[in-house]
């Protein structure tokens, strides 16, 4: 009786396993799937990301494309978020169309975007700079999304990628 029971159980399990497998496990992507360029925003070599002297600080960074040989965006807007508040993002430079493009900012320029005086901001204040991407097909991808990353978890783990630059006041 044990051999018959073992045979029945083995047959049932094999049948269950075989019906759970399909030849094509990859579903088709929808036809209206859109792709976007991946921005590359990084501090220039030798440029500090720490604002230790408000009066003399100059942050130097560039905005480019991680995949320079892929579809180019229509434009990018360089934007700034203060202290990780992604519901109040300000535009530093609109309509960037040449990649890479270099920028230099002062602490007061960043503070002015938010109606503040740089010398009154407390230690630990951060300015995050990124780029909103506008594609020719009408797709707009915000860099600072209050609901999570617009690019998913993989984009920031690519070798050499950098989606944003963070400047921190530390006097």
N, C-alpha and C positions, 0 to 999 in steps of 0.2 A: 504494500500500500504506500509506503514511503517513496518508492521510485515513481509511482504513478502520480502522486501529489507533486513531487519535485518536477516531473515532466510538465504537468499542467501549469504550475507556477512559472516555470522557465518559458513556456510557450506564450503565456499571457504577457509576461514582462517584455519578451522580444517583440510581440505585436504592438505593445504600447510604445516602446522605444522607436520602432520603425515608422509608426504613424505620426510621431512627433517630429520627424525629420522631413524636410522638404528640399527639393533640388535647388531652389532659389530662395535664400533667406534674406536677400537684400531687397527691400521694397524700392520702388521707383520714386525718385524725388518729384515733387510737383513741378509742372511746366513753368509756373510763375516764380520759381526760385531766383532771387537776385543776389549777386555777389558785390562786394565792395572792396576798395583798395584798403590796405592795412597801413596806417600812418606810422612813421618812424620819427618820434620826438625824443631828442636826446641832448643832454648838456654837452657843450663843446669840451674837448680835452683841455685840462688846465683851468676850467671855469668851476668855481665853487658853487655848490648848491646850498651852502649855509650862509645866511644873512647875519654876519657878525657885526658889521658896521653899516648901519642904515644909510648914512650919508654917502659912503663911497661904493656901496655894493653895485656890481654890474653882472647880471646873470646873462650868460651867452649860451644859446641853444639853437638847434636847427630842426626844421620840420621837413621831412622827406617821405619816401615810400619804402616800405620793407621789400616789396616785390616791385622793383623799378621797371621790370620788363613786362609787367601785366597791365591790364586796363587802367588807364589814368583817371583820376577823379576829375569832375568838371571844375571843382574848386575845393579848398579847405578853409575853414575858419579856425584861427588859433584862439582858444578859449582858456579861461582861468576859473578855478574853483577855490574858494577860501575855506580853509579848515574842513575839507571833505563835505561841505554842504553842496550837494549836487542839484539842488532845486533853485539855486541862485548863481548860475554860471554867467560870467561876463565875457564879451568878445574883446580880445586884445588886438587882433588884426584879422579883418575880414577879406575874403576873396583872394587867398593865396593860390596861385596857379603855376608857379615854378618850383620844382623840387630837385634837390633840397634848397631851402631858403634859410638864411641865418638871421637871427634876431638877437638884440641886446635889450635888456630891461633893467630898470632900477627898482629898488624897493618902493620908492614913492609912486612910480608909474603903476605898479601892481596894486598898491593901497588905494590910489585914486579911482581905480575901477569900481571899488566897493565903497567909495565916499569916506575913506578913512585917512588919517595921517599916519605915515609909516612909523614915526618915532613914538607914537602912543600905543602901537600894537604890542601885546605882551609876548614874552618868550614862548616858543612852542607854536606860534602862529604859522600856518603853512599855506603856501600858494601852489596849487597843482596846475600845470600847463599842459594842454593836450590839443588835439585837432578834431573838429567835427568834419566828417567827410561827406561831400555831396557828389553823387555819381550822375552821369549823363542820363541814366534811365529813371531819374527822379528819386532814387533812394537816398535818404540822409541818415547817416550813422553818427549818433552823438557819442563823444568819448566819455562824458560824465553822465551816466544813467543812474537815477536814484533807485532803480530796481535791480541793478547788477550790471555786469560787464556786457557791453554791446557786442563784443568780439568773442565771448566765451572764454573758458579758462586756458585754452591752448595758445592763443595769440601771444600772451605775455611770456610764455615759456620757450618760444622760438629762440634759437641762438642769435644773439645780437639784437633782439627786438627791444623796443622801448616805446610804450604807448603814451607816456607822459613824463614830465620832469617835475620834481617837487622841490621847492625852495622853502627852507625853514628858518625862522628867526631864532637865533641863539646867540645872545649877547653875553 
